[in-house]
Amino acid sequence: MAFAETLASLGETDNAIAVWKQVLEDHTYARARVQLGDLYLATKQSGLAAAQFREAISDDRHAPSYQHKRDRIWIWRAKRLLP
């Protein structure tokens, strides 16, 4: 995830999207979904962004309390950015 964040901060949006997709193939991190959604918004792909935000919010409903607490900032951000 740090690699994808670094690519995004360097402006390599396409490469960052590819890395986030790779991360999400095996894991369901809210942090990854929201940041991928942010990149989709930056590339004017609002439909794909909304899908990532909704997935993060949906996963959060079934998460254990410790994970819910850890991811709350990402879920808040997903709800705020949902078009």
PyMOL commands that set and color helices and strands:
alter all, ss='L'
color gray80, all
select helices_A, chain A and resi 2-9+13-26+30-42+46-61+65-81
alter helices_A, ss='H'
color red, helices_A
deselect
rebuild
show_as cartoon
